[in-house]
Each structure stands twice: as structure tokens, then as C-alpha cells.
Amino acid sequence: MDFLKSMAKFDPFGSKRLARSQRDVAEIKTVYEKLTRSFAEFQTAYAERVSSSLNPYTTHESQVKEAIDKYNGESEFGCELVQRIINMTAAFTMPNGMELVEAEDFVQNGKADNADAERAYIAKWLDRTNLSQGGTLKLAQEANLQGQIQLTLGWVKSKDPQVEGEVVANYRSWIDNKCKISQVGASNLTGPYKLDYKEGDKELTANENAFVFLLLNSRLGTTEGRPRIGAILHVLEYISQNLTDDRKNNELFGHPLPYFKCGNKNEVDIVTEGMKKKTWNAGRGFASTADFSLVSPSGTGDISTSITTCIKIVCATTGISPHFLGFPDLLSNRSTADAMGEPTEIVSRSEMTVWEAFYESLFDKVIRMRNMNIGNGIQLREGIIKPRLLPLSDRQWQRLKDVWLEMLKEGAVSLETFLSQVPNVDVETELTRLNDSTPTEPKAPASGFSGAKEPVED
């Protein structure tokens, strides 16, 4: 500034030249200050972005809290993907609900009596507790969000002495009720267990016979599960952030950005004024001595690469194919998608086994509690009624057609075995119906269900 002032003394135009120089210096100083602030803000934002790239959800509690917030849509990023993964995982585990079957050893013993009383009681109890309809799916969703679920059981007496009381079940959230499962036996591989939890300000304890629980992704000898998506919550946030950045890029650069290279400020004023007068937009032009070009966005390829990489991490962790998450373009073709579904079904089948053990324990403890509180009433038997979760997929029907049906036609398996592979079919009812039917005339075998060949004309 002092140098410019001293130089102004030699200006033949005097004060006018000095005033213009002072204005130029002031403008340069203002621009410099703005650039300095912008660079500082960039440095701060970059530092925050780098620090946030590390996984902030490393404890069970932080993972559960964030997973629930995202599932409820109360987090800034990743909500839609968490909802999709939780709902898909629960749907894979409980695709067709649950049916009640008799234990295999009970059926094979060929006892004269039956399990109608036990089946009717459990079926009625499931209806009363809403576990025969959407309740099973809700429990699966909660288990995937929190890594575990707990149900406490209690007995409620009837006000009418002629009416039997009932067993009631209550869901205890791991995070809301501060649940802690402990082993009270000599072995850390088996029970008995106890559940400590809070209900309001009260600290309560349920013994082995008064609660059931299920753990997902737990280590051997431990009594605490982990949500499967807990390790990738930050990756789901990256995907959501990148998709948002991609949308912003499209919003900013969806139309060409005109750039006119001008030789001096006079040309800039002329071109700017010309655009205002002609209300310039894409597809229209006007004569000008300035150079003209269109500026397109850069760096969008890096965003797409980041999204693809994160999706691979999510799919590897959850076992869910990209097309289930809404990214079908990441697969080469439909056959690849179908082939990727096989490992998903294997994982789902293994999880179904865990859930069947959970419901089996639940049924036995419900009957046990009922028997302990009815006095001299009719005692129901434990261990007779088992749960059966029903898987269903296009591949399952294809397997029925290509494998089991062919084995049936060749006589390698019985009709009873074949029917047991068909979802939603009561084998005993169908066999009884087939044995009791007496058709008046033989029926031609249905197409595709017979090994007979059509005659070939010479």
C-alpha cells in the first residue's frame, strides 16, 4: 500500500490515478481475505472428513443406537439402506411364517394318542400373543437391529375361577431395558441362565424358566450378540453421502455451464450484458468476439468407484446381493444374480435353525409354566410340538421340478417324501385324501408329472 502511494506521486494525473489504485488494492485485499477464509474452511472440512472415515461405532451400545436411529429414519445418512437390509434379512429368515409340527420321535414311535391338545394350546397362545402373524417378522427385525432378543414369561390368573389363567409374554429390548444375560450353571456352554433387566426404575430378574432369548453373531461361551450391520454402519453412511454428492453434481452440472474467455474487463461487461438481454440458455447463442466453451464436471468417476467399492463391502458382510439393495447395474446378468442367491439361502437356512431352536424353547417353557399353575388340571406334554419355518424361493420350486419330481417319477422317493418338500402342504392330510379318493375312471397323468413317453408315429 505504501509503495503504491509513493508511486502515485509521479502520476501526472494526480489524485484520480491514486484513487483508482487504492480501489484496486482494496479489491485485491478483499479477494485475498475471501480466499484465505475459503482455504481454511476447506482444511477444516477435509480434516473432519478424514477423521470421520474411521468407524465411530465400535461398541455394542453405539452400534445398536445408531442402527435403530437409521431404521427409524432419524439419522442423517444411511437410513434407507439400513431399512432395506434389516427388512430383507428378516424376510429371508421368515419368508412364509411358521407352522406347528409334531416331534419326529413322537411320530415315529407310532403312539396311539396324538398331540392335538398340545398343538391347539400352542396355536391359540401364538394367536393371542400375535406371534403367529407379523410378530415373528418383528422379532426377526429386532434381533437383526440389536443382535439379540429376550422374551419374559409370566402367569396371569383369571378373575373367573372356572376359566384357566394364561401365560403372557413381554418383549424386553436389550438397549431400552438394559438387559444382561448371565450363566448361573457350571458350564459356559449350556444353561441355566438368568436375565437381569430394568422396567422403569425397577431392577428385575427372570430365572431360567421365565424367559427365552436368542443371540446373533455371538462368540462361543458368551451371552451377548451383535447386530450384523454394526461393523458396516459407517460404510452405509459413505454410500448415502456419495449418492447425495452425485445428485448434487447432477443438479449443478445437469445443464452446460457457459464459460466465455474475455480479453479484458470491457469484453466481460459486453458479454455479460449480452447474456442478460438475450436471456441466454443452453441451445441458444449469440455473436461475440470472445472464445466460448462448455465446462463439464470432473471427479464424478471417483464417486461412482467409491459407491461400487462400498456396495461390495456391504454385500460381503450381509450376504445380500447388490440387486436386492437397489443396485442391479453392478451385476453382469440375471444368471449371476440367481447364482449369488445360493449362499444367501444357505445363510438363511442356518439362521432358521437358530430361530426354530428359539421357538422350540419358547413352546416348552410356555407349557411348563401353564402346567405349574393350573393345579390339578390336565397336564400338557413338553417337547412334542416343534416349530417349522417355511423357506420359499424360485430356486426351491426349480429344485422340486428338476430333482424331487424326477426322483418321484423314477421311484427313488415316495410320494410322502416328495410332498414333504412342497411348502404349505399338509402331508398327512394330502395322503389321507389321496387314499380315500376312488376315481371311477383312470386319469391321464398330468404333463410334466409322469415318466410315460408319448408314442412316436412312424
C-alpha positions, -999 to 999 in steps of 0.1 A, spaced: 0 0 0 28 24 9 46 16 -23 15 24 -44 10 56 -26 46 67 -33 43 57 -69 12 79 -72 32 110 -66 48 106 -100 15 101 -118 7 131 -140 -29 125 -135 -26 130 -97 -54 121 -74 -75 102 -99 -48 77 -106 -42 73 -68 -79 67 -61 -81 40 -88 -50 23 -74 -64 24 -39 -96 8 -51 -77 -19 -70 -56 -27 -39 -88 -28 -17 -104 -53 -41 -73 -74 -42 -72 -74 -4 -108 -84 -2 -104 -113 -26 -73 -124 -8 -91 -125 25 -120 -145 10 -96 -170 -5 -78 -173 29 -111 -180 47 -122 -205 20 -89 -223 22 -92 -225 60 -128 -238 57 -116 -264 32 -88 -275 55 -113 -279 84 -138 -298 63 -112 -321 49 -98 -328 84 -133 -336 97 -140 -359 66 -107 -378 72 -114 -382 109 -150 -394 102 -137 -420 78 -128 -441 108 -155 -463 122 -172 -444 151 -194 -473 160 -172 -499 177 -192 -508 208 -224 -529 211 -243 -499 225 -232 -474 199 -239 -499 171 -274 -506 184 -283 -470 190 -272 -459 155 -288 -489 138 -321 -481 155 -319 -444 146 -312 -452 110 -340 -477 108 -364 -452 123 -352 -426 97 -337 -404 125 -301 -402 112 -287 -380 85 -272 -407 63 -277 -444 56 -314 -447 68 -328 -461 35 -301 -488 32 -304 -499 69 -341 -503 65 -337 -523 33 -311 -546 48 -330 -552 81 -363 -559 63 -346 -581 37 -327 -602 63 -359 -607 83 -378 -617 52 -352 -642 42 -354 -657 77 -392 -657 79 -404 -659 43 -436 -678 50 -441 -677 87 -442 -707 109 -461 -739 112 -465 -763 141 -454 -799 136 -451 -829 159 -417 -841 170 -402 -867 147 -395 -892 176 -432 -888 187 -444 -896 152 -420 -925 146 -429 -942 179 -464 -948 165 -482 -939 197 -520 -943 198 -526 -909 212 -519 -877 194 -507 -842 201 -539 -824 193 -542 -809 228 -507 -795 228 -509 -782 192 -542 -765 199 -529 -748 230 -497 -735 214 -516 -723 183 -541 -704 205 -513 -690 226 -494 -678 194 -526 -661 181 -532 -644 215 -496 -630 216 -496 -620 179 -466 -643 172 -485 -663 146 -488 -634 122 -465 -603 120 -450 -608 154 -424 -634 141 -412 -609 115 -410 -581 140 -389 -602 163 -365 -610 135 -362 -573 127 -354 -565 163 -329 -593 165 -310 -580 135 -311 -545 149 -298 -553 183 -281 -586 179 -304 -604 203 -339 -606 217 -354 -615 251 -390 -625 260 -400 -628 296 -429 -651 306 -454 -646 334 -487 -662 346 -519 -641 348 -547 -656 369 -582 -654 356 -608 -634 376 -633 -662 368 -623 -693 389 -639 -715 361 -616 -701 335 -579 -711 332 -553 -684 335 -528 -677 308 -491 -673 301 -482 -638 289 -450 -629 270 -433 -595 271 -405 -583 248 -375 -569 266 -353 -546 244 -316 -551 251 -309 -513 249 -341 -499 264 -345 -524 292 -307 -527 299 -308 -565 295 -280 -586 307 -280 -624 304 -258 -644 327 -249 -680 331 -256 -695 365 -245 -730 358 -211 -747 359 -206 -747 322 -205 -716 299 -218 -737 270 -252 -746 285 -277 -732 309 -292 -724 332 -293 -687 326 -308 -657 342 -319 -623 328 -314 -590 346 -333 -561 332 -349 -528 341 -386 -518 339 -388 -481 346 -369 -476 379 -372 -512 389 -344 -537 385 -359 -572 379 -345 -607 373 -361 -636 354 -349 -672 360 -343 -699 335 -380 -709 332 -393 -674 330 -375 -661 298 -362 -672 264 -335 -655 244 -318 -656 210 -283 -644 202 -270 -635 167 -233 -632 158 -222 -641 193 -190 -657 203 -188 -692 218 -193 -691 256 -207 -655 256 -242 -643 263 -243 -611 242 -250 -609 205 -240 -582 179 -260 -567 151 -246 -579 117 -247 -544 103 -229 -529 132 -195 -533 115 -206 -515 83 -228 -487 96 -201 -462 86 -199 -478 51 -236 -474 47 -232 -438 55 -205 -434 29 -228 -448 2 -256 -424 12 -232 -395 13 -217 -404 -21 -252 -408 -36 -261 -374 -23 -229 -359 -37 -237 -375 -71 -271 -359 -70 -257 -325 -62 -232 -329 -91 -261 -337 -114 -281 -307 -101 -252 -283 -106 -240 -297 -139 -272 -311 -154 -270 -282 -179 -238 -269 -196 -221 -241 -177 -212 -214 -202 -177 -200 -200 -166 -171 -222 -129 -163 -223 -126 -125 -225 -95 -104 -232 -103 -75 -208 -129 -62 -184 -146 -43 -212 -153 -76 -231 -166 -91 -198 -191 -63 -194 -202 -66 -230 -207 -104 -229 -224 -103 -195 -248 -76 -207 -254 -96 -239 -264 -127 -219 -288 -106 -198 -305 -90 -228 -309 -123 -247 -317 -144 -217 -292 -170 -228 -298 -207 -221 -285 -240 -235 -293 -244 -271 -292 -207 -279 -263 -185 -289 -252 -150 -299 -223 -134 -318 -193 -124 -297 -156 -119 -303 -148 -139 -271 -139 -175 -271 -166 -199 -259 -165 -234 -243 -186 -256 -221 -173 -267 -187 -183 -302 -176 -180 -317 -141 -149 -336 -131 -144 -362 -103 -177 -380 -108 -159 -412 -117 -143 -412 -83 -178 -410 -66 -191 -440 -87 -160 -460 -78 -165 -453 -41 -201 -463 -43 -192 -496 -60 -165 -504 -35 -187 -497 -5 -215 -519 -20 -191 -548 -23 -182 -544 14 -219 -543 24 -228 -574 3 -198 -593 16 -209 -586 52 -246 -592 49 -247 -619 22 -273 -599 3 -268 -595 -34 -265 -559 -49 -297 -562 -69 -316 -567 -36 -302 -534 -24 -313 -515 -55 -280 -517 -75 -288 -542 -103 -263 -525 -126 -234 -539 -105 -243 -574 -118 -234 -587 -152 -266 -606 -159 -296 -623 -143 -279 -657 -141 -252 -641 -119 -278 -627 -96 -295 -661 -93 -262 -678 -86 -254 -653 -59 -287 -662 -42 -275 -696 -33 -251 -685 -5 -279 -662 8 -303 -692 11 -276 -712 29 -271 -685 55 -309 -680 58 -314 -718 64 -287 -718 91 -304 -688 108 -338 -706 105 -323 -734 126 -314 -709 153 -349 -694 152 -365 -729 153 -345 -737 185 -356 -704 200 -393 -711 194 -390 -747 205 -376 -735 238 -404 -709 240 -432 -736 234 -417 -759 261 -415 -731 287 -450 -719 280 -464 -754 285 -442 -758 316 -454 -726 332 -490 -734 323 -487 -769 339 -471 -754 371 -501 -730 376 -532 -750 368 -532 -772 399 -550 -805 392 -559 -797 356 -549 -817 326 -511 -817 321 -498 -810 286 -466 -826 274 -434 -807 266 -412 -815 237 -440 -827 214 -448 -795 194 -420 -782 173 -418 -750 151 -411 -753 114 -401 -722 94 -411 -723 58 -385 -712 32 -396 -703 -3 -379 -691 -34 -379 -696 -71 -349 -718 -68 -368 -740 -44 -396 -746 -69 -370 -752 -96 -354 -778 -73 -387 -795 -68 -392 -797 -105 -357 -808 -116 -347 -830 -86 -375 -842 -64 -401 -847 -92 -376 -867 -113 -368 -889 -83 -405 -894 -77 -411 -904 -113 -381 -929 -112 -394 -944 -79 -364 -932 -59 -385 -915 -33 -421 -920 -20 -450 -896 -26 -449 -888 11 -412 -876 9 -420 -856 -22 -450 -838 -6 -429 -830 25 -407 -809 2 -436 -788 -10 -442 -756 10 -476 -751 27 -487 -787 21 -500 -809 50 -485 -842 41 -509 -864 62 -540 -846 50 -530 -850 14 -521 -887 18 -554 -893 35 -573 -875 8 -555 -895 -19 -561 -928 -2 -598 -921 3 -604 -910 -32 -619 -936 -55 -620 -923 -91 -645 -940 -114 -621 -940 -143 -583 -937 -145 -570 -903 -151 -542 -895 -176 -510 -883 -158 -506 -846 -158 -480 -832 -182 -446 -830 -166 -456 -853 -137 -453 -887 -155 -424 -906 -169 -445 -921 -197 -434 -911 -232 -458 -902 -260 -460 -927 -289 -439 -918 -319 -455 -922 -352 -436 -939 -380 
